[in-house]
């Protein structure tokens, strides 16, 4: 018997496995076999499965065909980089092995921002966003930790979410602080208290081991520290915000200062400026560091007309209190009854 | 591509373009509902499984390694996300992500006699529905850009005599956490990556040409005092499909009469149990044994819990917390590492269980639990 050789080849842009080194007799025997018959004689499996759980070996989905002197295996799913494969032929079942090279992965993705960007988190903070400079792989939440002042990890501070909560382009991860422990009156809070401790300090740490969508680790870890302040349990009140008016003829950003830090993602899409006809003003909205100062840089110069600020009722603060609703509502407090889910419309002062 | 409308449920022959595959549920006549959680879309696929029914138990060690072997990767590249049993053939269907990041591929795997095979999704009868107010992939508002109106995605409203073209704020259902087929309606629970809300969608099936899946707001009351508005993790039909039991992130179990779950409504459920802290419910099923109905809840931290149905019907909405865990009586079952669950015919339940380095599928006689 001639020695069997395994090699990678490219066919129609995808990798195939070629087995060569067949004797003329073997080739003559294989030539009349169709794909189904070849699949009874040969199989390809991940070597790891063969080595660690041989009873679980299932032939890899794909098709064999004879192409000249080579038996070609075209996999249904692409061969994975950095994976060893075994080629099995029956009846002897002896494996031959071949490795797919691991790709060199440059660590180029970084943490682009951690929100909230406040110095202080309310005790009942609800939500944290980690923005990355490029799309990520799922599983990143395992690499985000909350540490206390002594550097000890706060266990179970975040709700395990399956699937994880990503932005559609998978570049921003949302983490929820355990709401069971935020809700007053629910048992978990009674038992375990808040994830955070009033008067304390915490650090949110993103480990470099989080993988980007190419599988590379982050270029560097990232972190942000917070003091822990008192809980926030009031509805947001846009009527108390400080508003600057647009200056006609200028493109100066319109600015507002909210009554407290706002949820970053919601602030960017729940606050808008409309013109005298009620049409939204196009431009770029930003929520500055500190999460209280919102601005809109208009695409076109401001006119002399009367503009209005429109705040959607879904806007929330850092503790999940919205314009209409207190996050954890005490049914015994009529003042906390939800308001109608209407936008708040405020006239803007002259610039 | 030509499309053919089939007789069944308005499905059209084609290739469903799944971007992800999460929760699974079987609907009428073996139609498989697949939650494409990344695209906030539900696919209905006729898997045409007319295999001779198997009544054998299911006992498959290393099911993740088996699926990895089929898909050409090690078990660390296999993530099992959904589990359902075909009502007729009793074949096991699993939704799987193969690989990570850019290389991730959703696959539906059918398991019969312990052998996995890929469910082919080329030229199959299917339909899909996208959850109404999910954001477009190219929603520029993500980076703070606000466009002028009127245009798509805005609505005209009159407020204090002034007409406003208000951008409709999309609820960002970037995930679908569970699906259930109840009494002719598909119920879909989602979680948003921004608003912390609970919206349940009732979607009629067949989907039809102009599906408007209206959500309903779901609240639950604990201790007779606190009203909560949090995402549903998992839910099941209960009490002969007359009601729904839902489990939440902070682990209450809540009872809703099905009749209250009308589109556009605001439903307040009755919290019947608190399953404890530092815990996430993973899945729920109900089963019958000895003439009684039981609920099983698998958990991230806590053991598998069993609750008798009759105690739920009689449970008052939870009032002040007492010592320990309030609510209906529950007992801990000894099965370790249970995550996803399904009914395997009327007399067996099926668990996806963590064992050593991997996952196993184990069926159990209902009478033995």
Boltz contact constraints between the chains, C-beta under 6 A:
constraints:
  - contact:
      token1: [A, 45]
      token2: [B, 69]
      max_distance: 6.0
  - contact:
      token1: [A, 46]
      token2: [B, 73]
      max_distance: 6.0
  - contact:
      token1: [A, 46]
      token2: [B, 74]
      max_distance: 6.0
  - contact:
      token1: [A, 48]
      token2: [B, 74]
      max_distance: 6.0
  - contact:
      token1: [A, 49]
      token2: [B, 65]
      max_distance: 6.0
  - contact:
      token1: [A, 49]
      token2: [B, 69]
      max_distance: 6.0
  - contact:
      token1: [A, 53]
      token2: [B, 62]
      max_distance: 6.0
  - contact:
      token1: [A, 53]
      token2: [B, 65]
      max_distance: 6.0
  - contact:
      token1: [A, 56]
      token2: [B, 62]
      max_distance: 6.0
  - contact:
      token1: [A, 56]
      token2: [B, 65]
      max_distance: 6.0
  - contact:
      token1: [A, 56]
      token2: [B, 66]
      max_distance: 6.0
  - contact:
      token1: [A, 57]
      token2: [B, 69]
      max_distance: 6.0
  - contact:
      token1: [A, 58]
      token2: [B, 66]
      max_distance: 6.0
  - contact:
      token1: [A, 58]
      token2: [B, 69]
      max_distance: 6.0
  - contact:
      token1: [A, 58]
      token2: [B, 70]
      max_distance: 6.0
  - contact:
      token1: [A, 58]
      token2: [B, 116]
      max_distance: 6.0
  - contact:
      token1: [A, 60]
      token2: [B, 72]
      max_distance: 6.0
  - contact:
      token1: [A, 61]
      token2: [B, 70]
      max_distance: 6.0
  - contact:
      token1: [A, 61]
      token2: [B, 118]
      max_distance: 6.0
  - contact:
      token1: [A, 75]
      token2: [B, 72]
      max_distance: 6.0
  - contact:
      token1: [A, 77]
      token2: [B, 71]
      max_distance: 6.0
  - contact:
      token1: [A, 77]
      token2: [B, 72]
      max_distance: 6.0
  - contact:
      token1: [A, 80]
      token2: [B, 73]
      max_distance: 6.0
  - contact:
      token1: [A, 137]
      token2: [B, 100]
      max_distance: 6.0
  - contact:
      token1: [A, 137]
      token2: [B, 101]
      max_distance: 6.0
  - contact:
      token1: [A, 156]
      token2: [B, 278]
      max_distance: 6.0
  - contact:
      token1: [A, 159]
      token2: [B, 249]
      max_distance: 6.0
  - contact:
      token1: [A, 160]
      token2: [B, 280]
      max_distance: 6.0
  - contact:
      token1: [A, 160]
      token2: [B, 300]
      max_distance: 6.0
  - contact:
      token1: [A, 163]
      token2: [B, 37]
      max_distance: 6.0
  - contact:
      token1: [A, 163]
      token2: [B, 175]
      max_distance: 6.0
  - contact:
      token1: [A, 165]
      token2: [B, 193]
      max_distance: 6.0
  - contact:
      token1: [A, 168]
      token2: [B, 137]
      max_distance: 6.0
  - contact:
      token1: [A, 174]
      token2: [B, 193]
      max_distance: 6.0
  - contact:
      token1: [A, 179]
      token2: [B, 230]
      max_distance: 6.0
  - contact:
      token1: [A, 179]
      token2: [B, 249]
      max_distance: 6.0
  - contact:
      token1: [A, 179]
      token2: [B, 250]
      max_distance: 6.0
  - contact:
      token1: [A, 180]
      token2: [B, 250]
      max_distance: 6.0
  - contact:
      token1: [A, 183]
      token2: [B, 228]
      max_distance: 6.0
  - contact:
      token1: [A, 185]
      token2: [B, 222]
      max_distance: 6.0
  - contact:
      token1: [A, 185]
      token2: [B, 223]
      max_distance: 6.0
  - contact:
      token1: [A, 185]
      token2: [B, 225]
      max_distance: 6.0
  - contact:
      token1: [A, 185]
      token2: [B, 226]
      max_distance: 6.0
  - contact:
      token1: [A, 186]
      token2: [B, 222]
      max_distance: 6.0
  - contact:
      token1: [A, 186]
      token2: [B, 250]
      max_distance: 6.0
  - contact:
      token1: [A, 187]
      token2: [B, 274]
      max_distance: 6.0
  - contact:
      token1: [A, 187]
      token2: [B, 321]
      max_distance: 6.0
  - contact:
      token1: [A, 188]
      token2: [B, 250]
      max_distance: 6.0
  - contact:
      token1: [A, 188]
      token2: [B, 277]
      max_distance: 6.0
  - contact:
      token1: [A, 190]
      token2: [B, 321]
      max_distance: 6.0
  - contact:
      token1: [A, 191]
      token2: [B, 277]
      max_distance: 6.0
  - contact:
      token1: [A, 192]
      token2: [B, 277]
      max_distance: 6.0
  - contact:
      token1: [A, 213]
      token2: [B, 101]
      max_distance: 6.0
  - contact:
      token1: [A, 213]
      token2: [B, 102]
      max_distance: 6.0
  - contact:
      token1: [A, 214]
      token2: [B, 102]
      max_distance: 6.0
  - contact:
      token1: [A, 215]
      token2: [B, 101]
      max_distance: 6.0
  - contact:
      token1: [A, 265]
      token2: [B, 194]
      max_distance: 6.0
  - contact:
      token1: [A, 266]
      token2: [B, 194]
      max_distance: 6.0
  - contact:
      token1: [A, 268]
      token2: [B, 144]
      max_distance: 6.0
  - contact:
      token1: [A, 269]
      token2: [B, 141]
      max_distance: 6.0
  - contact:
      token1: [A, 272]
      token2: [B, 146]
      max_distance: 6.0
  - contact:
      token1: [A, 274]
      token2: [B, 164]
      max_distance: 6.0
  - contact:
      token1: [A, 278]
      token2: [B, 162]
      max_distance: 6.0
  - contact:
      token1: [A, 278]
      token2: [B, 163]
      max_distance: 6.0
  - contact:
      token1: [A, 278]
      token2: [B, 164]
      max_distance: 6.0
  - contact:
      token1: [A, 278]
      token2: [B, 165]
      max_distance: 6.0
  - contact:
      token1: [A, 279]
      token2: [B, 148]
      max_distance: 6.0
  - contact:
      token1: [A, 279]
      token2: [B, 149]
      max_distance: 6.0
  - contact:
      token1: [A, 279]
      token2: [B, 165]
      max_distance: 6.0
  - contact:
      token1: [A, 280]
      token2: [B, 146]
      max_distance: 6.0
  - contact:
      token1: [A, 280]
      token2: [B, 148]
      max_distance: 6.0
  - contact:
      token1: [A, 280]
      token2: [B, 149]
      max_distance: 6.0
  - contact:
      token1: [A, 282]
      token2: [B, 147]
      max_distance: 6.0
  - contact:
      token1: [A, 282]
      token2: [B, 148]
      max_distance: 6.0
  - contact:
      token1: [A, 283]
      token2: [B, 146]
      max_distance: 6.0
  - contact:
      token1: [A, 284]
      token2: [B, 144]
      max_distance: 6.0
  - contact:
      token1: [A, 284]
      token2: [B, 145]
      max_distance: 6.0
  - contact:
      token1: [A, 285]
      token2: [B, 144]
      max_distance: 6.0
  - contact:
      token1: [A, 285]
      token2: [B, 146]
      max_distance: 6.0
  - contact:
      token1: [A, 286]
      token2: [B, 144]
      max_distance: 6.0
  - contact:
      token1: [A, 312]
      token2: [B, 169]
      max_distance: 6.0
  - contact:
      token1: [A, 314]
      token2: [B, 169]
      max_distance: 6.0
  - contact:
      token1: [A, 314]
      token2: [B, 195]
      max_distance: 6.0
  - contact:
      token1: [A, 320]
      token2: [B, 196]
      max_distance: 6.0
  - contact:
      token1: [A, 328]
      token2: [B, 226]
      max_distance: 6.0
  - contact:
      token1: [A, 329]
      token2: [B, 227]
      max_distance: 6.0
  - contact:
      token1: [A, 331]
      token2: [B, 225]
      max_distance: 6.0
  - contact:
      token1: [A, 331]
      token2: [B, 227]
      max_distance: 6.0
  - contact:
      token1: [A, 345]
      token2: [B, 159]
      max_distance: 6.0
